Amino acid sequence: MLRRPWLPIALALLTACASSDPKSTTGTFDPELEKQEQGKLDSEAARNEFHAVLLQIDQALDSYVRAVSNSGIARYDTEREQLDRLLRQLVSGKPAGSTTDKLVALAGDSADAYRQGIALAALGFADRSDAMSVILQGAQLQDEQLVDRAVLGLAILRDPRTPPGVIGRVVENEKHNERGRIGAAWALVHLQENSLRADEILPVWLHILEGDKDQHPLLLANALRGLGFTRNAKHAAIVAKYTSHPTPRVRMNAAIALGRMNAQDQYESLLTMLGPGETTPNVRLAARKALQQLAGNVDRGYDVALWRREFQRGK
């Protein structure tokens, strides 16, 4: 007879498999154990599903920020509107509010900074009255990346109750990363006209514009926009100094701000921007529109002599 050395091993394995199966006819079925095992599987599936949603939210947020940075271009404006709708749906979840609850919990969980950062930014799209206070806590953490994410969330949420000082401290903090400071300045401008505490924002713009002139151009451009939104001609002389800044975007925002302030005494600074020394069309157009505001909607085109005559006659 042939020897079959594998047979005892196979029989042993079959016996082990049979004895480990709670449903086996040779064992005792434990419904509680099965319920626990199924609960673990369901929990794992829910975690995987939520992680997939987080990744989708993170990708959509990156696209949203890119679209916002290109505002004024039709393609990007359309994309921003579409992403806004998508993010609000993702942040709400199904049933409505289920994902928001998880994001609120995650925003306060420091165990995973990456996921916490996504939650802090994503809650800007939440339709909940407590979202601002949750994000605000993140904006006061020590981790710069989490602070930057939270500031983005506050800017998107645009809650009028948002304390401007929290974001203002990021703008003014020269030790904070430059990209984060620029983002915070944009956030403060975005909040300004809707804020119940707009008077607390003015000192931030003055601090930037009256300080070191080697500040990043985008930081200066946002400060000029913000100062222009005050519509207070008292600070027009500070703005006028930037009409000769080497960066076109800074010059353009200075011109727009002077127009909003109705800064009659600064028309000469705007006329300089119409002359042959200014080679950027958008800057020249901004100066022309600002002069038009100062002249009561009169338009003299790009003719410097006619503009000067218009303002001298007004005096």
C-alpha positions in Angstrom: 0.0 0.0 0.0 1.2 3.5 -0.9 2.0 5.8 2.0 0.1 9.2 2.1 2.0 11.4 4.5 -0.1 14.5 3.6 -3.4 12.8 4.7 -3.0 13.2 8.5 -2.0 16.9 7.9 -5.0 17.6 5.7 -7.3 15.9 8.2 -5.8 18.0 11.0 -6.4 21.3 9.0 -10.0 20.3 8.2 -10.6 19.6 11.8 -9.1 23.0 12.8 -11.2 24.9 10.3 -14.4 23.1 11.4 -13.8 23.8 15.1 -13.1 27.5 14.5 -16.4 28.1 12.6 -19.1 29.3 15.1 -21.7 28.0 12.7 -20.2 24.5 12.5 -22.4 21.6 13.4 -19.7 20.4 15.7 -19.5 23.7 17.6 -21.9 26.1 19.3 -23.2 29.1 17.4 -22.8 32.4 19.3 -25.1 35.2 17.8 -23.6 37.8 20.1 -20.1 37.0 18.7 -21.4 37.3 15.2 -23.0 40.6 15.9 -19.8 41.9 17.3 -17.8 40.8 14.2 -20.4 42.3 11.9 -20.2 45.6 13.9 -16.4 45.7 13.4 -16.8 45.1 9.7 -19.5 47.9 9.4 -17.3 50.3 11.4 -14.3 49.6 9.2 -16.4 50.2 6.1 -17.7 53.5 7.5 -14.2 54.6 8.3 -13.0 53.8 4.8 -16.0 55.6 3.3 -15.4 58.7 5.4 -11.7 58.7 4.5 -12.6 58.6 0.8 -14.9 61.6 1.3 -12.1 63.4 3.1 -9.8 62.9 0.1 -12.5 64.1 -2.2 -13.0 67.2 -0.1 -9.3 67.9 0.0 -8.9 67.7 -3.7 -12.0 69.9 -4.2 -10.6 72.5 -1.8 -7.3 72.7 -3.7 -9.3 73.3 -6.9 -11.5 75.9 -5.2 -8.5 77.9 -3.9 -7.0 77.9 -7.4 -10.3 79.1 -8.9 -10.5 81.9 -6.3 -7.0 83.0 -7.0 -8.0 83.5 -10.7 -11.2 85.4 -10.0 -12.4 87.5 -12.9 -11.6 84.9 -15.5 -14.9 83.4 -16.7 -13.7 79.8 -16.7 -12.5 79.9 -13.2 -15.5 81.8 -11.9 -17.7 79.1 -13.3 -15.5 76.4 -11.8 -15.6 78.1 -8.4 -19.4 78.1 -8.4 -19.5 74.4 -9.3 -17.0 73.5 -6.6 -18.9 75.6 -4.0 -22.0 73.5 -4.7 -20.0 70.2 -4.6 -18.2 71.0 -1.4 -21.4 72.0 0.4 -22.9 68.6 -0.6 -19.9 66.7 0.5 -19.6 68.5 3.8 -23.3 68.0 4.6 -23.3 64.3 3.6 -26.2 61.8 3.5 -28.3 62.0 5.6 -28.0 65.8 5.7 -25.5 66.9 8.4 -24.0 63.4 9.0 -20.6 64.2 7.5 -20.7 67.7 9.2 -20.9 66.0 12.6 -17.8 63.9 11.8 -15.9 66.9 10.6 -16.7 68.9 13.7 -15.3 66.0 15.8 -12.3 65.7 13.6 -11.5 69.5 13.7 -10.8 69.1 17.4 -8.8 65.9 17.1 -5.0 66.5 17.1 -4.2 62.8 16.5 -4.0 63.3 12.7 -3.0 66.8 11.7 -3.6 66.1 8.0 -7.2 65.1 8.5 -7.7 67.8 11.1 -6.6 70.4 8.6 -9.1 69.2 6.0 -11.9 69.4 8.5 -11.0 73.0 9.6 -11.1 74.2 6.0 -14.1 72.1 4.9 -16.3 73.4 7.8 -16.3 76.8 5.9 -18.9 75.2 3.7 -21.0 73.9 6.6 -24.5 75.1 7.3 -24.2 75.2 11.1 -24.3 78.0 13.5 -21.5 76.6 15.6 -19.1 76.1 12.7 -17.3 79.5 13.2 -16.4 78.8 16.9 -15.1 75.3 15.9 -12.9 76.7 13.1 -11.8 79.6 15.3 -10.2 77.3 17.8 -8.1 75.8 14.9 -6.9 79.3 13.9 -5.3 79.7 17.3 -3.3 76.5 17.3 0.5 76.4 17.2 0.7 74.4 14.0 1.0 76.9 11.1 -0.5 74.6 8.5 -3.6 74.1 10.7 -3.8 77.8 11.3 -3.7 78.4 7.5 -6.4 75.8 6.9 -8.6 77.3 9.6 -8.2 80.8 8.3 -9.3 79.6 4.8 -12.4 78.0 6.5 -13.2 81.3 8.3 -12.9 83.2 5.0 -15.3 80.9 3.2 -17.8 80.8 6.0 -17.9 84.6 6.2 -19.6 84.6 9.6 -20.1 88.3 10.5 -19.3 87.4 14.2 -15.8 86.3 13.3 -13.2 88.1 15.5 -10.9 89.9 13.0 -8.1 90.0 15.5 -7.4 86.3 15.2 -6.8 86.6 11.5 -5.1 90.0 11.8 -2.4 88.5 14.1 -1.5 86.0 11.4 -1.3 88.8 8.8 1.0 90.9 11.0 3.2 88.0 12.3 6.4 88.2 10.2 7.5 84.8 11.6 4.5 83.1 10.1 5.1 81.6 6.6 4.6 84.2 3.8 2.0 82.2 1.9 -0.1 81.9 5.1 0.1 85.7 5.8 -1.0 86.4 2.2 -3.9 84.0 2.6 -4.9 85.6 5.9 -4.8 89.1 4.3 -7.1 87.8 1.6 -9.4 86.3 4.2 -9.6 89.5 6.1 -10.5 91.5 3.0 -13.2 88.8 2.2 -14.7 89.2 5.7 -14.4 93.0 5.9 -17.6 94.2 4.3 -19.7 91.6 6.1 -18.0 92.0 9.5 -19.8 93.3 12.6 -16.3 94.4 13.8 -14.8 96.0 10.7 -13.3 98.8 12.8 -10.8 96.2 14.2 -9.5 95.5 10.7 -8.3 99.0 9.8 -5.3 98.9 12.1 -4.0 95.8 10.3 -4.0 97.5 6.9 -2.3 100.5 8.3 0.3 98.3 10.0 1.2 96.7 6.7 1.2 99.8 4.5 3.0 102.1 6.9 5.6 99.5 7.8 8.3 97.7 5.9 7.9 98.5 2.2 9.7 95.3 1.3 6.5 93.3 2.1 5.3 90.8 -0.4 3.4 92.5 -3.2 0.3 90.3 -2.7 0.3 91.3 1.0 0.4 95.0 0.0 -2.3 94.5 -2.7 -4.7 93.0 -0.2 -4.0 95.7 2.4 -4.7 98.4 -0.3 -8.0 96.6 -1.2 -9.0 96.5 2.4 -8.1 100.1 3.1 -10.0 101.1 0.0 -13.1 99.3 1.3 -13.1 101.7 4.3 -13.9 104.5 1.8 -12.2 106.9 4.2 -10.1 109.5 2.3 -8.3 110.3 5.6 -5.8 107.5 4.6 -5.5 108.4 0.9 -2.0 109.8 1.2 -0.8 106.4 2.4 -2.4 104.7 -0.6 -1.1 107.2 -3.0 2.5 106.2 -2.2 1.9 102.9 -3.8 0.8 104.3 -7.1 4.5 104.1 -8.1 5.2 100.6 -6.7 7.2 98.4 -9.1 4.5 95.6 -9.1 1.5 96.3 -11.4 -1.0 94.6 -9.1 0.0 96.9 -6.2 -0.4 100.0 -8.4 -3.7 98.8 -9.7 -5.1 98.2 -6.2 -3.8 101.6 -5.1 -5.7 103.3 -8.0 -8.9 101.3 -7.2 -8.6 102.3 -3.5 -8.2 106.0 -4.3 -11.4 105.8 -6.4 -13.3 104.1 -3.7 -12.1 106.7 -1.2 -13.2 109.5 -3.5 -9.7 111.0 -2.7 -10.0 114.3 -4.6 -6.6 115.5 -3.4 -4.8 112.6 -5.0 -5.8 113.1 -8.6 -2.3 113.9 -9.7 -1.1 110.5 -8.5 -3.7 108.9 -10.7 -2.8 111.2 -13.7 0.8 109.9 -13.5 -0.6 106.4 -14.0 -2.1 107.5 -17.3 1.1 108.8 -18.7 3.7 107.0 -21.0 5.6 105.8 -17.9 2.8 103.3 -17.2 3.0 100.4 -19.6 0.4 98.0 -18.0 -3.0 98.3 -19.6 -4.9 97.1 -16.5 -3.2 99.7 -14.3 -4.0 102.5 -16.8 -7.6 101.4 -16.9 -7.9 101.2 -13.1 -6.5 104.8 -12.9 -8.9 106.0 -15.6 -11.9 104.5 -13.7 -10.7 106.0 -10.4 -10.5 109.4 -12.0 -14.0 109.0 -13.4 -15.2 108.3 -9.8 -13.4 111.4 -8.5 -14.9 113.6 -11.3 -18.5 112.6 -10.8 -18.7 110.0 -13.6 -17.1 112.3 -16.2 -14.7 110.4 -18.5 -11.8 112.1 -20.3 -10.3 108.8 -21.5 -6.5 108.7 -21.4 -6.0 112.4 -22.1 -3.9 113.7 -19.2 -4.3 117.4 -20.2 -8.1 117.1 -20.3 -8.2 115.3 -16.9 -6.0 118.0 -15.3 -8.2 120.7 -16.7 -11.3 119.0 -15.4 -9.9 118.9 -11.8 -8.5 122.4 -11.9 -11.8 123.7 -13.1 -13.5 121.8 -10.2 -11.2 123.6 -7.7 
